[in-house]
């Protein structure tokens, strides 16, 4: 008697089609998002690089909140940029300082080939004019959340990566989120401290 009127499960519900051409521009960007592995031989300007870095971890409010959600607002991520040619910046590896929206150069010289080798020789890393490397300093978040903090850090990296993708669609810049690499070799190339671990490599280039 208690089951009268109920439908057998599982039940499939057809949802309305998303209006990617509607009033919300973000829906159009989401619909166009793709992983792209081939890039034009063209430099990325410093203003463009600035926009991508801000999208990953930039300060977006007076309360020091950032462009991505972070459990407890602890922000365990670090963002590095590996610059090859152009952009008005010297070739090398830089660390993004979100609080100041600035870069600190940590390594001089074009390190794209070495980073590509650490990424299992994926040519898109070597061919892109720049690559972002997103890493995590886990103790920042595990000190409060324990092992659960590892998950939160990975979720945050995903948020940052999606921001890069969507901004890329807007600007005509392609990227491909890379997770296939030798962790220790990437750490060596970027000279990361022992408590920092790489999560993503995101090459960037015009398409």
C-alpha positions in Angstrom: 0.0 0.0 0.0 2.9 2.3 0.8 4.4 1.8 -2.6 1.3 2.9 -4.6 2.0 5.6 -7.2 5.8 5.1 -7.0 7.9 4.4 -10.2 10.4 1.5 -10.3 14.0 2.7 -9.9 16.3 3.7 -11.5 14.3 6.4 -13.2 15.8 8.5 -16.0 14.7 12.1 -16.4 15.5 14.0 -19.6 16.7 17.5 -18.7 16.2 20.6 -20.8 19.1 21.3 -23.2 21.5 23.9 -21.9 21.2 27.2 -23.7 24.8 27.8 -24.7 23.8 30.7 -26.9 21.7 32.3 -24.3 22.2 35.5 -22.2 24.9 34.0 -20.1 28.3 34.2 -21.8 29.8 31.7 -19.4 27.6 28.9 -20.8 29.0 29.6 -24.3 32.6 29.4 -23.0 31.8 26.1 -21.2 30.3 24.7 -24.4 33.5 25.6 -26.4 36.0 24.3 -23.9 38.4 21.7 -25.4 41.8 20.3 -24.6 44.1 21.5 -27.3 47.6 20.2 -27.9 48.9 22.2 -30.9 49.8 25.9 -30.8 50.8 28.6 -33.2 54.4 29.8 -33.2 53.4 33.1 -31.5 54.4 34.8 -28.3 52.2 35.4 -25.3 52.2 38.9 -24.1 52.9 39.8 -20.5 49.3 41.2 -20.0 47.9 37.9 -21.2 50.2 35.9 -18.9 49.0 38.2 -16.0 45.4 37.3 -16.8 46.0 33.6 -16.7 47.9 33.8 -13.4 45.2 35.8 -11.8 42.6 33.3 -13.0 44.4 30.5 -11.1 44.9 32.1 -7.7 44.4 35.8 -8.0 43.0 38.0 -5.3 39.4 38.8 -6.2 38.1 40.7 -3.1 39.3 42.9 -0.3 39.0 40.0 2.1 41.9 38.3 0.3 39.6 35.7 -1.2 40.8 34.3 -4.5 39.4 33.4 -7.9 39.0 29.7 -6.8 37.2 28.2 -3.8 39.6 26.8 -1.1 38.6 24.7 1.9 39.0 27.0 4.9 40.5 29.7 2.7 43.8 28.0 3.3 45.0 28.1 -0.3 47.5 25.2 -0.5 48.3 25.7 -4.2 51.3 27.3 -5.7 51.5 28.4 -9.3 54.7 28.4 -11.4 55.1 29.6 -14.9 57.7 28.2 -17.3 58.5 30.8 -19.9 60.2 30.1 -23.2 60.1 32.8 -25.8 58.6 36.2 -25.9 56.2 37.9 -23.5 58.6 40.7 -22.6 59.8 38.5 -19.7 63.2 36.7 -19.6 63.0 33.0 -20.3 62.9 31.0 -17.1 60.8 29.7 -14.3 58.8 32.0 -12.1 56.6 31.6 -9.0 53.4 33.5 -8.8 52.9 35.6 -5.7 49.1 35.9 -5.5 49.1 38.4 -2.6 51.0 40.9 -4.7 50.0 39.8 -8.1 53.7 39.5 -9.0 56.3 37.0 -10.2 59.6 36.0 -8.7 62.1 34.5 -11.1 63.6 31.3 -9.5 65.4 29.8 -12.5 66.9 31.5 -15.6 66.9 30.1 -19.1 64.5 28.2 -21.4 63.5 25.1 -19.4 60.7 23.9 -21.6 62.6 20.9 -23.0 63.5 19.7 -19.6 59.9 20.1 -18.4 58.7 18.3 -21.5 61.1 15.4 -20.7 59.8 15.3 -17.2 56.3 15.1 -18.7 57.1 11.9 -20.5 58.3 13.8 -23.5 54.9 15.3 -24.4 55.8 17.7 -27.2 53.1 20.2 -26.4 55.0 21.2 -23.3 58.1 22.0 -25.4 56.1 23.7 -28.2 54.0 26.0 -26.1 55.5 29.4 -25.4 54.7 29.1 -21.8 53.3 26.5 -19.3 51.7 26.9 -16.0 52.6 24.3 -13.3 50.1 24.0 -10.4 51.4 22.4 -7.3 50.3 21.9 -3.7 51.9 22.4 -0.3 49.8 19.8 1.4 50.7 20.7 5.1 48.9 24.0 4.7 45.6 22.2 4.5 46.2 18.8 6.1 47.2 20.6 9.3 43.5 21.5 9.7 41.7 18.7 7.8 44.1 15.8 8.0 44.1 13.3 5.1 40.8 14.9 3.8 42.9 18.0 3.0 44.5 16.1 0.2 41.2 15.8 -1.5 40.4 19.5 -0.9 43.8 20.5 -2.5 43.0 18.4 -5.6 39.5 19.9 -5.9 41.1 23.4 -5.8 43.5 22.5 -8.5 40.6 21.4 -10.7 38.9 24.7 -10.1 42.0 26.6 -11.1 42.5 24.5 -14.2 38.9 25.1 -15.4 39.4 28.8 -15.0 42.5 28.6 -17.3 40.4 26.6 -19.8 37.5 29.1 -19.9 39.8 32.2 -20.0 41.6 30.5 -22.9 38.4 30.1 -24.8 37.7 33.8 -24.3 41.1 34.8 -25.5 41.8 32.3 -28.3 44.5 30.5 -26.2 44.6 26.7 -26.1 45.6 24.5 -23.2 45.6 20.9 -22.2 45.6 19.8 -18.5 48.5 17.3 -18.1 48.7 14.9 -15.2 51.0 12.4 -16.9 54.5 13.3 -15.7 57.3 12.1 -13.3 56.6 13.9 -10.1 60.2 13.8 -8.9 61.6 15.0 -12.2 59.1 17.9 -12.4 60.2 18.9 -8.8 63.8 18.8 -9.9 63.2 21.0 -13.0 61.3 23.6 -10.9 63.5 23.1 -7.8 60.5 22.7 -5.6 61.0 22.3 -1.9 60.4 18.8 -0.3 56.9 19.7 1.0 55.6 20.8 -2.5 54.2 18.4 -5.0 53.2 19.1 -8.7 49.6 18.4 -9.7 49.1 19.9 -13.2 51.0 21.2 -16.2 49.0 23.5 -18.4 50.8 24.5 -21.6 49.4 27.7 -23.2 49.5 28.9 -26.8 47.5 30.6 -29.5 45.4 28.2 -31.6 
